[in-house]
Amino acid sequence: MDMLRDYRFLDNSLLDWALAVFAFAFTFLVIPFLRGRLRAYRQKWAAAPPRSAAIDLLALLVSKTSRLVLLIVALYLVEHILTLPLQLDRIFDVIIIIGVWIQVGIWATVALRFYLDRRTALDASTQTSVSILMFGAQLLIWAVFALLALDNLGVNITALVAGLGVGGIAVALATQTLLGDLFASLSIAFDKPFAIGDSLKIDDLEGTVEKIGLKSTRLRSVTGEQIIVSNADMLKSRVRNMKRMNERRLLFKLYFAYGTPAEKLDRVGDIVREAVTSQQDSRFVQCLMTNLGPYAMEFDVIWYVSTRPGVQGNAIVDAVNRTIVRELQKAGLSPTPPTTRVLSEAVQAAAPPESQPDSQPVAAAD
């Protein structure tokens, strides 16, 4: 052992050379073996139940560690074990700094892609927006790491940073409308207020989403034409997503003329309730006399029809309405619009006295 310490070669003892060789061999033999084992375990985990995102990310980062990092680690260990000439030591420093920042950039882009894939794994319509975001983020990451690497190498980057800042502001001002739509598309991609196939109501527009692009969203109108709305305008508008309704609320009124027997009016609620509950995917809420109007008695009817896939909502509404009309007729009840009597009185007032009938017209049959 003393001989290993005392005998020197190129200003380093044999013990130092032995430690340097061991460190170099360990870096290039043991670490790749461990990385290969982690890759194998990661492939097995892919078919296993979901695990912690941190564990998956750690395994992914290890698997994305390039051989360049192994070389850098080996050179770093050798540099700190051996005493090297100043020029060679400077070359090692440059290689280590550049290599470290390259690997950090790879890890940063891999982590960003991992996060984006987890957020958008179930929505293929957002992949275009995510790809654009990934491209821009990679440019930013590599630009920042390149500046940091130059700074570590002793290069003055103040003027370069100032120039990039001014150029970035100029580009942002020139493309602010396009950038607004782009960031809006990213907001849609992550927040998911709607997706392809959803039926939307936007102010006076109504249609089904066909495509969510980088600058605009395209709807197929209920009347057949295609509607193109910028993504920024979509986020500024009050969007009603009709597809995400569990139920659709229906409200209508029934009017009955004064003079209709009370025992017949008592049956209105039961008739409407039975008509609604006779359908499998409908839900009755109320049928109440809510107003004694100047010309008729008003009943408010509220009920819901399911909007889940496979339910023919319009057919259910048609069946309920037909059943109500049929059962009201059987009970001797005739709903009457509240304007019937008003129109009759207006006609009588305009007609000559000799043409008016002896009795007043009846608004609804008893």
C-alpha positions as CSV (number, residue, x, y, z in Angstrom):
1,M,0.0,0.0,0.0
2,D,2.9,2.4,0.8
3,M,4.4,1.6,-2.6
4,L,1.1,2.5,-4.3
5,R,1.1,5.8,-2.4
6,D,4.8,6.6,-3.0
7,Y,5.3,5.6,-6.6
8,R,4.0,8.4,-8.8
9,F,3.2,8.6,-12.5
10,L,2.3,11.9,-14.2
11,D,2.2,13.6,-10.7
12,N,-0.3,11.0,-9.4
13,S,0.3,8.0,-7.2
14,L,-0.6,4.5,-8.3
15,L,-3.3,4.5,-5.7
16,D,-4.9,7.6,-7.3
17,W,-4.7,6.0,-10.7
18,A,-6.3,2.8,-9.3
19,L,-9.1,4.7,-7.7
20,A,-9.7,6.7,-11.0
21,V,-9.8,3.5,-13.0
22,F,-12.2,1.9,-10.6
23,A,-14.5,5.0,-10.6
24,F,-14.4,5.1,-14.4
25,A,-15.2,1.4,-14.7
26,F,-17.9,1.6,-12.0
27,T,-19.6,4.4,-13.9
28,F,-19.6,2.6,-17.2
29,L,-20.5,-0.9,-16.0
30,V,-22.6,-0.8,-12.8
31,I,-24.8,2.3,-13.5
32,P,-25.8,1.1,-17.0
33,F,-26.7,-2.3,-15.4
34,L,-28.9,-0.6,-12.8
35,R,-30.5,1.6,-15.5
36,G,-31.3,-1.5,-17.6
37,R,-32.9,-3.2,-14.6
38,L,-35.1,0.0,-14.0
39,R,-36.2,-0.1,-17.6
40,A,-37.2,-3.7,-17.3
41,Y,-39.2,-3.0,-14.0
42,R,-40.8,0.0,-15.7
43,Q,-42.1,-2.2,-18.5
44,K,-43.6,-4.6,-15.9
45,W,-45.2,-1.7,-14.0
46,A,-46.9,-0.5,-17.2
47,A,-49.3,-3.4,-17.0
48,A,-49.7,-3.1,-13.2
49,P,-52.4,-1.0,-11.4
50,P,-51.8,2.7,-11.3
51,R,-49.0,3.8,-9.0
52,S,-47.6,7.0,-7.6
53,A,-46.8,9.6,-10.3
54,A,-43.5,10.4,-8.5
55,I,-42.3,6.8,-8.8
56,D,-43.2,6.6,-12.5
57,L,-41.4,9.9,-13.1
58,L,-38.3,8.9,-11.2
59,A,-38.1,5.6,-13.2
60,L,-38.6,7.5,-16.4
61,L,-35.9,10.0,-15.7
62,V,-33.4,7.3,-14.8
63,S,-34.3,5.5,-18.0
64,K,-33.7,8.7,-20.0
65,T,-30.2,9.2,-18.5
66,S,-27.9,9.2,-21.5
67,R,-24.4,7.7,-21.7
68,L,-23.2,11.3,-21.9
69,V,-24.0,11.7,-18.3
70,L,-22.0,8.5,-17.5
71,L,-19.0,10.0,-19.3
72,I,-19.5,13.3,-17.4
73,V,-19.7,11.5,-14.0
74,A,-16.6,9.5,-14.9
75,L,-14.6,12.6,-15.9
76,Y,-15.8,14.4,-12.8
77,L,-14.6,11.6,-10.6
78,V,-11.3,11.3,-12.4
79,E,-10.8,15.1,-12.2
80,H,-11.2,15.1,-8.5
81,I,-9.1,12.0,-7.9
82,L,-6.2,12.9,-10.1
83,T,-4.1,16.0,-10.4
84,L,-4.3,17.0,-14.0
85,P,-2.5,19.7,-16.0
86,L,-4.3,23.1,-16.0
87,Q,-5.2,23.0,-19.7
88,L,-6.6,19.4,-19.5
89,D,-8.5,20.3,-16.3
90,R,-10.1,23.3,-18.1
91,I,-11.2,21.0,-21.0
92,F,-12.7,18.6,-18.5
93,D,-14.6,21.5,-16.9
94,V,-16.1,22.6,-20.2
95,I,-17.1,19.1,-21.1
96,I,-18.7,18.5,-17.6
97,I,-20.6,21.8,-17.7
98,I,-22.0,21.4,-21.2
99,G,-22.9,17.7,-20.5
100,V,-24.6,18.5,-17.2
101,W,-26.8,21.1,-18.7
102,I,-27.7,18.9,-21.7
103,Q,-28.8,16.1,-19.4
104,V,-30.7,18.6,-17.2
105,G,-32.5,19.8,-20.4
106,I,-33.4,16.3,-21.3
107,W,-34.7,15.6,-17.9
108,A,-36.8,18.8,-17.9
109,T,-38.4,18.1,-21.3
110,V,-39.1,14.5,-20.3
111,A,-40.7,15.6,-17.1
112,L,-42.8,18.2,-19.0
113,R,-43.9,15.6,-21.5
114,F,-44.7,13.2,-18.7
115,Y,-47.0,15.8,-17.0
116,L,-48.7,16.7,-20.3
117,D,-49.3,13.1,-21.2
118,R,-50.9,12.4,-17.9
119,R,-53.2,15.5,-18.2
120,T,-54.3,14.8,-21.8
121,A,-54.0,11.0,-22.0
122,L,-57.8,10.5,-22.5
123,D,-58.4,13.3,-25.0
124,A,-56.8,12.9,-28.4
125,S,-58.4,16.2,-29.6
126,T,-55.9,18.2,-27.6
127,Q,-52.7,16.6,-28.9
128,T,-52.1,19.3,-31.5
129,S,-52.2,22.0,-28.8
130,V,-50.1,20.0,-26.5
131,S,-47.5,19.4,-29.3
132,I,-47.3,23.2,-29.9
133,L,-47.0,23.8,-26.1
134,M,-44.2,21.2,-25.9
135,F,-42.4,22.7,-28.8
136,G,-42.4,26.2,-27.3
137,A,-41.5,24.9,-23.9
138,Q,-38.6,23.0,-25.3
139,L,-37.3,26.1,-27.0
140,L,-37.5,28.0,-23.8
141,I,-35.9,25.2,-21.7
142,W,-32.9,24.8,-24.1
143,A,-32.5,28.6,-24.4
144,V,-32.4,29.1,-20.7
145,F,-30.0,26.1,-20.1
146,A,-27.8,27.3,-22.9
147,L,-27.5,30.7,-21.3
148,L,-26.8,29.1,-17.9
149,A,-24.1,26.9,-19.5
150,L,-22.4,30.0,-21.1
151,D,-22.6,31.8,-17.7
152,N,-20.9,28.9,-16.0
153,L,-18.2,28.9,-18.6
154,G,-17.5,32.6,-17.8
155,V,-19.2,34.2,-20.8
156,N,-20.9,37.5,-20.1
157,I,-24.5,36.9,-21.2
158,T,-26.1,40.2,-20.0
159,A,-26.2,41.8,-23.5
160,L,-27.5,38.5,-25.0
161,V,-30.3,38.3,-22.4
162,A,-31.3,41.9,-23.0
163,G,-31.4,41.4,-26.7
164,L,-33.5,38.2,-26.4
165,G,-35.9,40.1,-24.0
166,V,-36.4,43.0,-26.5
167,G,-36.9,40.6,-29.4
168,G,-39.4,38.5,-27.4
169,I,-41.5,41.6,-26.5
170,A,-41.5,42.7,-30.2
171,V,-42.6,39.2,-31.4
172,A,-45.3,39.1,-28.7
173,L,-46.7,42.5,-29.7
174,A,-46.8,41.6,-33.3
175,T,-48.6,38.3,-32.8
176,Q,-50.7,39.0,-29.7
177,T,-54.0,38.0,-31.4
178,L,-52.5,34.7,-32.6
179,L,-50.9,34.1,-29.2
180,G,-54.2,34.9,-27.5
181,D,-56.0,32.2,-29.5
182,L,-53.1,29.8,-29.0
183,F,-53.2,30.2,-25.2
184,A,-56.9,29.9,-25.3
185,S,-56.6,26.6,-27.1
186,L,-54.2,25.4,-24.4
187,S,-56.7,26.5,-21.8
188,I,-59.4,24.5,-23.5
189,A,-57.0,21.5,-23.7
190,F,-56.3,21.5,-20.0
191,D,-59.6,22.9,-18.5
192,K,-61.7,20.8,-20.9
193,P,-64.9,22.9,-20.9
194,F,-66.0,21.0,-23.9
195,A,-64.7,18.2,-26.2
196,I,-65.3,17.0,-29.7
197,G,-68.8,15.7,-30.1
198,D,-70.3,18.0,-27.4
199,S,-73.4,20.0,-28.2
200,L,-72.9,23.7,-27.4
201,K,-75.0,26.8,-27.1
202,I,-73.0,30.0,-27.4
203,D,-75.2,33.2,-27.3
204,D,-77.4,32.7,-30.3
205,L,-75.3,29.9,-31.9
206,E,-75.9,26.2,-31.4
207,G,-74.0,23.3,-32.8
208,T,-71.8,20.2,-32.3
209,V,-68.0,20.5,-31.8
210,E,-66.2,19.1,-34.8
211,K,-62.6,20.3,-34.3
212,I,-60.7,22.2,-31.7
213,G,-57.8,23.8,-33.5
214,L,-54.9,26.1,-32.5
215,K,-56.7,29.2,-33.5
216,S,-60.4,28.4,-33.7
217,T,-63.0,25.9,-32.8
218,R,-65.4,24.5,-35.5
219,L,-69.0,23.7,-34.8
220,R,-71.6,22.0,-37.0
221,S,-74.7,24.1,-36.7
222,V,-78.1,22.4,-36.1
223,T,-79.1,23.9,-39.5
224,G,-76.1,22.2,-41.3
225,E,-73.6,25.0,-41.8
226,Q,-70.2,25.1,-40.2
227,I,-69.5,27.8,-37.6
228,I,-66.0,28.9,-36.9
229,V,-65.3,30.7,-33.6
230,S,-61.9,31.8,-32.4
231,N,-60.7,30.1,-29.3
232,A,-60.3,33.5,-27.4
233,D,-64.0,34.3,-28.2
234,M,-65.0,30.9,-27.0
235,L,-63.5,31.5,-23.6
236,K,-65.0,35.0,-23.4
237,S,-68.5,33.7,-24.2
238,R,-71.0,32.0,-21.9
239,V,-70.9,28.4,-23.3
240,R,-73.7,26.0,-22.5
241,N,-72.6,22.4,-22.9
242,M,-75.8,20.6,-23.6
243,K,-74.2,17.1,-23.8
244,R,-73.1,17.2,-20.1
245,M,-76.7,17.6,-18.9
246,N,-77.9,14.6,-16.9
247,E,-81.5,15.8,-17.4
248,R,-83.3,18.3,-19.5
249,R,-85.9,20.5,-17.7
250,L,-89.2,21.0,-19.4
251,L,-91.7,23.7,-18.3
252,F,-95.1,24.4,-19.8
253,K,-98.4,25.9,-18.7
254,L,-102.0,24.7,-18.9
255,Y,-104.9,27.2,-19.0
256,F,-108.5,26.4,-18.0
257,A,-111.4,28.7,-18.2
258,Y,-113.2,30.0,-15.2
259,G,-116.3,28.0,-14.6
260,T,-114.5,24.6,-14.9
261,P,-115.7,22.4,-12.1
262,A,-113.3,22.2,-9.1
263,E,-113.5,18.4,-9.0
264,K,-112.3,18.2,-12.6
265,L,-109.4,20.7,-11.8
266,D,-108.4,18.4,-8.9
267,R,-107.6,15.7,-11.4
268,V,-105.2,17.8,-13.5
269,G,-102.2,17.1,-11.3
270,D,-102.8,13.3,-11.2
271,I,-103.3,13.2,-15.0
272,V,-100.0,15.0,-15.6
273,R,-98.1,13.0,-13.0
274,E,-99.3,9.7,-14.4
275,A,-98.4,10.7,-18.0
276,V,-94.9,11.7,-17.0
277,T,-94.1,8.7,-14.7
278,S,-95.4,6.3,-17.3
279,Q,-92.2,6.9,-19.3
280,Q,-89.1,5.2,-18.0
281,D,-86.6,8.0,-18.4
282,S,-88.7,11.0,-17.2
283,R,-89.1,12.5,-13.7
284,F,-92.2,14.4,-12.5
285,V,-91.6,17.5,-10.4
286,Q,-94.9,19.5,-10.0
287,C,-98.2,20.4,-11.6
288,L,-99.7,23.3,-9.5
289,M,-102.2,26.1,-10.1
290,T,-99.8,29.0,-9.8
291,N,-102.0,31.9,-11.0
292,L,-105.6,33.1,-11.3
293,G,-105.2,35.1,-14.4
294,P,-107.6,37.7,-15.7
295,Y,-109.0,35.3,-18.3
296,A,-108.0,31.8,-17.2
297,M,-106.6,29.7,-14.4
298,E,-102.9,28.8,-14.9
299,F,-101.2,25.5,-14.1
300,D,-97.4,25.3,-14.1
301,V,-96.0,21.9,-15.1
302,I,-92.3,21.0,-14.5
303,W,-90.7,17.7,-15.3
304,Y,-87.4,16.3,-16.5
305,V,-86.3,13.9,-19.2
306,S,-83.0,12.1,-19.2
307,T,-80.3,13.1,-21.6
308,R,-78.0,10.0,-21.2
309,P,-76.9,8.3,-24.4
310,G,-79.5,6.1,-26.0
311,V,-82.5,7.9,-24.6
312,Q,-84.8,9.3,-27.2
313,G,-85.7,12.5,-25.4
314,N,-88.0,14.0,-28.1
315,A,-89.9,10.8,-28.4
316,I,-90.5,10.8,-24.6
317,V,-91.7,14.4,-24.7
318,D,-94.1,13.5,-27.6
319,A,-95.5,10.5,-25.7
320,V,-96.0,12.5,-22.5
321,N,-97.8,15.4,-24.3
322,R,-100.1,13.0,-26.2
323,T,-101.0,11.2,-23.1
324,I,-101.8,14.4,-21.2
325,V,-104.0,15.6,-24.1
326,R,-105.8,12.2,-24.3
327,E,-106.4,11.9,-20.6
328,L,-107.6,15.5,-20.2
329,Q,-110.1,14.9,-23.0
330,K,-111.4,11.7,-21.2
331,A,-111.8,13.7,-18.0
332,G,-113.8,16.4,-19.9
333,L,-111.1,19.0,-19.5
334,S,-110.1,21.3,-22.4
335,P,-107.0,23.6,-22.0
336,T,-107.8,27.0,-23.4
337,P,-105.3,29.7,-24.4
338,P,-105.7,32.8,-22.1
339,T,-106.3,35.1,-25.2
340,T,-109.5,33.2,-26.4
341,R,-111.9,35.2,-24.3
342,V,-110.1,38.5,-24.9
343,L,-110.3,38.0,-28.7
344,S,-114.0,37.1,-28.4
345,E,-114.8,40.3,-26.4
346,A,-112.8,42.4,-28.9
347,V,-114.8,40.9,-31.8
348,Q,-118.1,41.5,-30.0
349,A,-117.2,45.1,-29.2
350,A,-116.4,45.8,-32.9
351,A,-119.6,44.0,-34.2
352,P,-123.0,45.8,-34.7
353,P,-125.4,45.3,-31.8
354,E,-127.9,43.3,-33.9
355,S,-125.1,40.8,-34.9
356,Q,-124.1,39.9,-31.3
357,P,-125.4,36.6,-30.0
358,D,-127.7,36.4,-27.1
359,S,-125.2,34.7,-24.8
360,Q,-121.5,35.3,-24.2
361,P,-119.0,32.8,-25.9
362,V,-117.6,30.2,-23.6
363,A,-113.7,30.1,-23.4
364,A,-113.5,26.4,-22.7
365,A,-115.9,23.5,-22.4
366,D,-116.8,22.4,-18.9
